[in-house]
Amino acid sequence: MTELRRRHTPLSVARWAGRRAVRILGPWPGIRHIHYALHRWQFLAGRNDSGNSGVFSSFEEAARSAPTAVTGYDQTGMADLDVYSHANGEFKPMPPTEYPALFWLRPAIEGGACHLFDLGGYIGHVYYQYCKYLDLPSEFSWTVYDLPNITQAGKRIAEERGAKHLRFTNDISAIGEADIVFAAGSLQYLEENFLHQALRAAIRLPPHLIIHRTALHPDRSFVTLQSIVKRSGQIAFCPYMVAHREHFIKGLQALGYDQVDAWDKQRPIEVPLHPECYVATYSGLYFRLRT
């Protein structure tokens, strides 16, 4: 109920109405340019958290459009624990939108999986949110793959919290040691087909793939630039990949995976002046290796 109330505050309704009006009135002369100018000013000033700007053909082109030469997550100050925790240091309860991923993760673990590879798992926040709902064996390994500055902070936090299952790595080849690959909200910060290429090069294919909170478009793939504002005041501009949904799925199927389930998270992706890039929801998918 808290989640629902938060989505339907007067401010959120006003923002939704404003975005809808822009999409409807966008073709009118002048409206698009006024909207874009306002958006761009907010974007460059770091006042538009998770806002997007521009459509590009590559990560490199998107990075060149950023207002600073420093882009991406691999920076000190980007591992912001406060985003995921209460003032007392405890992680926030798991929101209802996480349950589809948990639904498939639990039987995989109960079926004998003992090594999870958390692709782009940040400081291990999914582990902290999920572990209270999972009966993890003592030998279970939850390995987070991320950038050096992030994994360094993750190790420190794990030591402070006594997170015995957590491991951290900057080596993507470790994906071949996993029974479960879990990617939640991370693939859009990686080049298109990064996951496919990592699996293709792996020493073995993990039996389970859980893809969660991933940006997929029904008709196209593109790169945009996203702004991220941390509570610490740190601002980052990150190239942001939105993959073609059908191509993404078929690429995994070609590797030997069967799609078992799919779900959505209600959150739009919008790029001003590019209505063709609009996506209404983020995607979740569960794949199992064909036997």
Secondary structure, 3 states (H helix, E strand, C coil): CHHHHHHCCHHHHHHHHHHHHHHHHCCCCCHHHHHHHHHHHHHHCCCCCCCEEEEECCHHHHHHCCCCCCCCCCCCCCCCHHHCECCCCCECCCCHHHHHHHHHHHHHHHCCCCEEEEECCCCCHHHHHHHHHCCCCCCCEEEEECCHHHHHHHHHHHHHHCCCCEEEECCHHHHHHCCEEEEECCHHHCCCCHHHHHHHHCCCCCCEEEEEEECEECCCCEEEEEEEECCCCCEEEEEEEEEEHHHHHHHHHHCCEEEEEEEEEEEEECCCCCHHHCEEEEEEEEEEECC
